[in-house]
Each structure stands twice: as structure tokens, then as C-alpha cells.
Amino acid sequence: MIRTNKRYPEPGKFTSREFERRVARACTLMTRDALDAILVTSETNVE
């Protein structure tokens, strides 16, 4: 028997609204990661 997670339905079984929400969240996370990378690489080396 395959267990399913009620919060996250099986791939291909979510609505278009859920898909749009996931895409928006992924874009937000990628933007945060990109900003974090910029902040880390732009810090000056203090010795």
C-alpha cells in the first residue's frame, strides 16, 4: 500500500492554483538565495 501525504498530493494531481502557488514560492526562494549569494560574495575581507 502506498502512503500519500495529504498536505502534498501526488505529482500531477494538484490544481492549477496550487501549481501557480508553487511556482511563485520557488521564484521567491530563488530570489532569496540569489540575494544571499550576492551579499556573501560582496562582503569585503576584513583581517
C-alpha positions in Angstrom: 0.0 0.0 0.0 1.3 3.4 -1.0 1.0 6.1 1.7 0.1 9.5 0.5 0.8 12.8 2.2 -2.5 14.8 2.5 -0.6 18.1 2.5 1.3 17.4 -0.7 -0.8 15.4 -3.2 0.9 13.1 -5.7 2.6 14.8 -8.6 0.1 15.6 -11.4 -2.8 15.7 -9.0 -2.8 19.3 -7.9 -4.8 22.2 -9.2 -3.6 25.0 -11.4 -4.0 27.3 -8.4 -1.6 25.0 -6.4 0.8 25.0 -9.3 0.8 28.8 -9.5 1.4 28.9 -5.7 4.3 26.5 -6.0 5.9 28.5 -8.9 5.6 31.8 -7.0 7.2 30.2 -3.9 10.0 28.7 -6.0 10.7 32.1 -7.5 10.7 33.8 -4.1 13.1 31.2 -2.8 15.4 31.5 -5.8 15.4 35.3 -5.4 16.4 35.0 -1.7 19.2 32.5 -2.5 20.5 34.8 -5.2 20.4 37.8 -2.8 22.2 35.8 -0.1 24.9 34.8 -2.6 25.3 38.5 -3.7 25.6 39.6 -0.1 28.1 36.9 0.8 30.3 37.5 -2.3 30.2 41.3 -2.0 31.4 41.4 1.6 34.9 42.8 2.0 37.6 40.7 3.6 38.5 42.2 7.0 41.6 40.9 8.5 
